[in-house]
Amino acid sequence: MSAEPDAAALLARLINHEFPDERGRYGPYGGRFVPETLVPPLDRLMAGMRAVLNEDDFQNELNSQLQHWVGRPTPLTRAERLSAAWGAEVWLKREDLAHTGAHKINNAIGQALLAKRLGVKRIIAETGAGQHGVASAAACARLGMPCRVYMGEVDVARQAPNVDRMERLGAEVVAVTNGDRTLRAAIDEALRDWVSSPLDTWYLLGSAVGPHPYPELVCHFQSVIGNEARQQMLDQAGRLPDAAVACVGGGSNAIGLFHPLIADTQIELLGVEAGGRSMGLGDNAASLVAGTPGVLHGCFSMLLQDENGQVHETHSVSAGLDYPSVGPEHALLQLTGRARYVTADDDQALDALNECCAMEGILPAIETAHAFFGAREYAREHPGCCILIGVSGRGDKDLPTLQQLAGVAS
Amino acid sequence: MTGNQAINTAIDAARAEGRPALVAFLTGGYPTREGFLDNLAKLTSEADIVEIGVPFTDPMADGMTIQNSSSAALAQGVTLNWILEQVGSRQWDAPVLLMSYLNPLLSLGDNLAKRCAAANVAGIICPDLPLDECDLLRVPLAAAGVTFIQLVTPVTAPERIEAICKVASGFIYAVTVTGTTGGARSGGPAGDAAPVTGAVIDYLKTIKQHATVPVCVGFGIRSPEQVKELGAHADGVIVGSALVEELTAGRDPAAFVRYLKGGK
């Protein structure tokens, strides 16, 4: 399996919305590399998607939940002081104001509604930073469904407030003590649970990764970000931005912002990955910038791995970006040149977080702060440009980490 | 002799003895790299076919026993390259298969089939490469005389079982438990010996009806009674987690294979 770089032809097909194809491929990437046991539930999921997602009843119910429970549409805010400081026109798409504090809720309520509609009784989910776990727990509470959340024990320790929130929302949180004990081990364990009860369980996967059709399904529910932002830019700024910037871990908020803008080829799409401590293997989570093609969690995409095909451990100050692979659509966006991916390291992200707090009165998640750093660099390279930043989540959950880092520094 | 022929010869020889073939699994380089050739020699002399697990960082279809053996092997620097060198270093009394997740196999790129053939590997089992994607490995391996073994599970629909049987070679690996290896529920300890229920027998009958190659059953096999019962409905049984537990305890894995065959 190789990534054939016939970029121009792939780009034309990408812009023409030809991906994913029937086999779940985004050009060379994507696919469905799973144990035979998971083929029936994935087939069921696909059939359910095709039958239900475009039904009026389902769309009405989803839209009602998004409007009255999630709080959509989220605002588009003009960042006055950052604009002045950066010499650019900066706009913020405020997913931090969505219910539970991040974009994750868009996908969680969408999938939970779909699961309920298809008659599945039990939901499992994984979580890294805890945002997807909280969103899944909240959505399941709202719909009266039981929810179990797998979370690596490293993340349980560094995101303690979110563990408490999930439990209050009625979810059972299972600390994963094997593997790398972060998001990747949580996904491994959720997949093992699903392999053990494939027919009565719905795996509510939180990022645009995993086997087909998850990347497509998650992108479908997250595209509300880019669709709203595009219209809001036209209404409030009177134009589309020169660049749209988002942080990328697994890539769900970024694909939600980018996907609806793919055909607007004049807009530069800029993804910002976690540069961590350094660009050495094991010191970051920058799978697009530093990885090579490989298969993890059922999907062929860019992967941080060694020369023997073993998946490498990652590091990022932000639990939500701490994942060694990335959604296959991002891998294709990079291959075709339609999007560009860069990194922000731990210190750069924290610096950008502080700047956003001080100048806009907004505490972004540490994940989101990576996007702010990338946007600031873009503004420096393109004076006077108009930038749209996806503010994927709020940073309240990061206060323990921020306090700890401040303690180390002083 | 191709891998397919070697596998069939081994299964036929067991059948001639009036018993199901015993397929024994051990994790490559576990519990130590130094002891691996010795364990492989013992197992290939006692079992009919031996399956070597290539360790992987993210073994999503495995229970705790094989996960732990996999991490221990990786910690000692075991790689697919090292396993191929070891396997290719001498002749063995039984055909040797590799069981590996896809990503380590992809690391060898186009050399995979050639390297396997050179090491006299009879076949490959890849638990995360389902029917719809399997030509990726099946076709190049077949061209080099290496068999690609297909898996079937209790939730596989009958029409899909039929489609899998059409492209199967070597044997069909019939998983009897809907779960991870060892027969355990997620995260739990390895299960007891899985009961041979009427549902399992019906399931094996469905596979036998379509299969043109032998059928071997696996997941949760740990007693001679199970081997005997399943032997009435299948051509072979595969023992994995229980054997890895013997290795962990420092016991002779070949003795356990003898025990399963009903000997002393």
HADDOCK unambig.tbl for C-alpha pairs under 7 A between the chains (distance, minus, plus):
assign (segid A and resid 33 and name CA) (segid B and resid 128 and name CA) 5.14 0.50 0.50
assign (segid A and resid 33 and name CA) (segid B and resid 129 and name CA) 5.26 0.50 0.50
assign (segid A and resid 33 and name CA) (segid B and resid 130 and name CA) 6.63 0.50 0.50
assign (segid A and resid 34 and name CA) (segid B and resid 128 and name CA) 4.26 0.50 0.50
assign (segid A and resid 34 and name CA) (segid B and resid 129 and name CA) 6.11 0.50 0.50
assign (segid A and resid 34 and name CA) (segid B and resid 130 and name CA) 6.42 0.50 0.50
assign (segid A and resid 35 and name CA) (segid B and resid 61 and name CA) 6.89 0.50 0.50
assign (segid A and resid 35 and name CA) (segid B and resid 127 and name CA) 5.32 0.50 0.50
assign (segid A and resid 35 and name CA) (segid B and resid 128 and name CA) 4.50 0.50 0.50
assign (segid A and resid 35 and name CA) (segid B and resid 129 and name CA) 6.67 0.50 0.50
assign (segid A and resid 35 and name CA) (segid B and resid 130 and name CA) 6.28 0.50 0.50
assign (segid A and resid 36 and name CA) (segid B and resid 130 and name CA) 5.50 0.50 0.50
assign (segid A and resid 36 and name CA) (segid B and resid 151 and name CA) 6.91 0.50 0.50
assign (segid A and resid 36 and name CA) (segid B and resid 152 and name CA) 6.68 0.50 0.50
assign (segid A and resid 36 and name CA) (segid B and resid 153 and name CA) 6.59 0.50 0.50
assign (segid A and resid 37 and name CA) (segid B and resid 153 and name CA) 5.99 0.50 0.50
assign (segid A and resid 37 and name CA) (segid B and resid 155 and name CA) 6.25 0.50 0.50
assign (segid A and resid 37 and name CA) (segid B and resid 156 and name CA) 6.94 0.50 0.50
assign (segid A and resid 40 and name CA) (segid B and resid 155 and name CA) 7.00 0.50 0.50
assign (segid A and resid 40 and name CA) (segid B and resid 156 and name CA) 6.89 0.50 0.50
assign (segid A and resid 188 and name CA) (segid B and resid 58 and name CA) 6.49 0.50 0.50
assign (segid A and resid 188 and name CA) (segid B and resid 60 and name CA) 5.35 0.50 0.50
assign (segid A and resid 191 and name CA) (segid B and resid 60 and name CA) 6.26 0.50 0.50
assign (segid A and resid 192 and name CA) (segid B and resid 60 and name CA) 5.71 0.50 0.50
assign (segid A and resid 192 and name CA) (segid B and resid 61 and name CA) 6.12 0.50 0.50
assign (segid A and resid 192 and name CA) (segid B and resid 180 and name CA) 6.49 0.50 0.50
assign (segid A and resid 192 and name CA) (segid B and resid 186 and name CA) 5.56 0.50 0.50
assign (segid A and resid 193 and name CA) (segid B and resid 186 and name CA) 4.97 0.50 0.50
assign (segid A and resid 195 and name CA) (segid B and resid 178 and name CA) 6.73 0.50 0.50
assign (segid A and resid 195 and name CA) (segid B and resid 179 and name CA) 5.21 0.50 0.50
assign (segid A and resid 195 and name CA) (segid B and resid 180 and name CA) 6.68 0.50 0.50
assign (segid A and resid 196 and name CA) (segid B and resid 178 and name CA) 5.34 0.50 0.50
assign (segid A and resid 196 and name CA) (segid B and resid 179 and name CA) 3.66 0.50 0.50
assign (segid A and resid 196 and name CA) (segid B and resid 180 and name CA) 6.44 0.50 0.50
assign (segid A and resid 196 and name CA) (segid B and resid 185 and name CA) 6.11 0.50 0.50
assign (segid A and resid 196 and name CA) (segid B and resid 186 and name CA) 6.57 0.50 0.50
assign (segid A and resid 197 and name CA) (segid B and resid 178 and name CA) 6.97 0.50 0.50
assign (segid A and resid 294 and name CA) (segid B and resid 103 and name CA) 6.08 0.50 0.50
assign (segid A and resid 295 and name CA) (segid B and resid 103 and name CA) 5.38 0.50 0.50
assign (segid A and resid 307 and name CA) (segid B and resid 107 and name CA) 6.57 0.50 0.50
assign (segid A and resid 308 and name CA) (segid B and resid 79 and name CA) 6.42 0.50 0.50
assign (segid A and resid 308 and name CA) (segid B and resid 104 and name CA) 5.84 0.50 0.50
assign (segid A and resid 308 and name CA) (segid B and resid 107 and name CA) 5.60 0.50 0.50
assign (segid A and resid 309 and name CA) (segid B and resid 103 and name CA) 5.34 0.50 0.50
assign (segid A and resid 309 and name CA) (segid B and resid 104 and name CA) 4.20 0.50 0.50
assign (segid A and resid 309 and name CA) (segid B and resid 107 and name CA) 5.10 0.50 0.50
assign (segid A and resid 310 and name CA) (segid B and resid 56 and name CA) 6.15 0.50 0.50
assign (segid A and resid 310 and name CA) (segid B and resid 57 and name CA) 5.86 0.50 0.50
assign (segid A and resid 310 and name CA) (segid B and resid 104 and name CA) 6.39 0.50 0.50
assign (segid A and resid 311 and name CA) (segid B and resid 57 and name CA) 6.00 0.50 0.50
